[in-house]
Structure formats: C-alpha cells, structure tokens
C-alpha cells in the first residue's frame, strides 16, 4: 500500500513540535524528496512529504472537500517547499492555491527547480513565494531556509 503522506520526526518519536518547524516537502521525484527530507531533518525540522500538488493540498486541508478547513494531521505547517516541475499540478499552481486560501496564505512557500529560468523565478516570487532555490538542494540552502523560517515568526 502506498501512503499518501509520510511524516517523521527525530529519533525521540513523539516530541513537542513547538520548537521544531514543521515543513511540508512536495516533490514528484522520490530521490529528490528524500534528499530534501534528510537535509531538513539535519536542520532540526519536522518533515512531512507529499508526492504531488494534489496530495499536498489534501494534507493542508485545501483539497476538493471544502468543509475541511485545517490540515488532517492537526499540526501547524510552518513552511512549504515544493518542486516547480511536477505532473498534474506545478509548484507554481500549488503556490497560487495556497496563497488564495484564507487559512494557509501566510505560510511561506519555497519553490525548487533544476532549471534556472529568470522569468519563472520572477513569476513565482511575484505570486508570493518567499524563495526560489535551484536543485540540487544543499545543506547551506536549508540553513538559509531555516533563517527565513525564523524571520517569518514560526
């Protein structure tokens, strides 16, 4: 059985996540998703992964069921990091849906892409992305991300 979401924390298991930012990482590529998850965990983040934009919207409570106004886990998401190029729904389309939502619009969204296309980068930033990062993501990128998280009052 394929799980739609994968959520993991540090080796302590059930922790109080008050001091640990919760990041939703969205990427259709399993290897890229695992790399981002590992880098974020190394920076003391709680990570939930989704394999596409629709799954991410479901997790955030923004799926087709409009009655669901909070995410299914009940945990606050402090940051969403998503790949730009994904089948079905691009990272840009996911960003737009998040920014249109009354409950999730304040959550910072970071777009990742292996393609350095200035018009794409500008389009994402104009739509409300906090950062645009080029793949492959490195630990230094995640440290910068963590600094951004602290600035936005997570």
N, C-alpha and C positions, 0 to 999 in steps of 0.2 A: 504494500500500500504506500502510495506517495503522499507524504504530508505536505500540505499547502504552505505551512509556515514552520520555521524552525527557530526556536527561541532558546538561548543559552546564556548562562551567567558564568561567573568564575567558579572555581572548584569548590567553593563553600556551599554550593547548592542554593538553598533558599536564603537570599540575602535581602536586607533592606536596600531598595534601589534608590533611596533618597539622595545618596552621594554619587551614584553611578548613572551617568547619562544613558538613556535608552535610545538606541539608533535602529531605525528600520533600513536595512540594506536591500535594494532591489536590483537584481541583475539576472538576465536570462541565461548567462553562462555560469555553470556550476563552479568552475575553477576560479573565475573572477569573483564570484560571490564568496567562496571560501577564503580567498586572499583578503578581501575587504573585511570579512568577519574576524579573521585572525589578527589583522592589524588593529582593528577597533578594540578587540579584547585585550591586546597587548597594551592599549592605552586606557585600560580600566573602564571600558564601556560595556553595557549590556547590549547584546545584539539580537535582533530578530531579522530573519531573512525571508524574502519573497522572490519567487522566480519570474514574476512579471507584474506589470502595472495593475492588472485587474485583481490579482491576489493582494497586492499592496493596498488597494482601495478597500477590499473586503476586510483586511486586517484593521485598517483605520476606521472602519465603520462607515465608509463612503461608497460602498457597493450599491447594487441595484435596490437593496432593501433600505428605503429611505427612513424607515422607522428607527433604525439602529443609529443612534447619534454618538456613541462612544466606541472606541476600539474593543474588539472581542476579548482581549486579554485583561482589560481594565487598567492596564498600565499606561502611563503617560509616555508618549514618544517625544523625545527632545530634539531629534534630528532625523531627516530622511535623506539617504544618499541613494541615488538611482543612476543606472546606466542610461545614456541617451538613446542608443540604438537597441530596441527590443521589438520583437514581433507583437502584433496586436495593438499595443499602445506604447508610444515612445516615452522616454523620460520627460520630454517637453510636454506631452499631453497629460502625463501624470502630474507634473508640476502645475499645470493650469487647473486641473480638477481640484488639487489640494488648495490652491490659492483662492478658488471660487467657494470653498467650503467655509461656513461660518465657524465651525469647531476646530478646524485644522489649519486655517490660513496663517496663523502666527508661527507655526512650526517651520524652522529653517529647512530649506531643501538645497541639497548639493547635487549637481549633475556631473557625471563622469563620462568621458568618451575617449576612445583611442584616436579619434580624428580631431586635429586642431583646425577647426573651421571658424574663423573670427565671426562671421555672420551668425552662425549657430550659437556661439558663445554669447554674443550680444543679445540675441533673441531670448535666450534663457535668463540672462541677468535682468533684462527689461521686464520679463514676466514675473520676476520675484525670486529667482534662485539667488542664494547667498554666495555661492562659489561655483566655479566650473573647474574641474580637475581633470588632467589628462592621465589616461591609463598608460602603463601600469601604475597603480597607486603604490606609494612608498610609505614607510613609517613616518618620514618627515611630513608628508602630506596630512597624515592622520593627526600628528601633533598640532599642525596649523588648524586643522578642523576642530580639535579639542579646544584650542584657544578661542575659535569662533563661537563654539558652544557656550563657553563661559561668558562671553560678551553678550550673548542673547538671553541671558538670565535663565539658563536651565537650572 
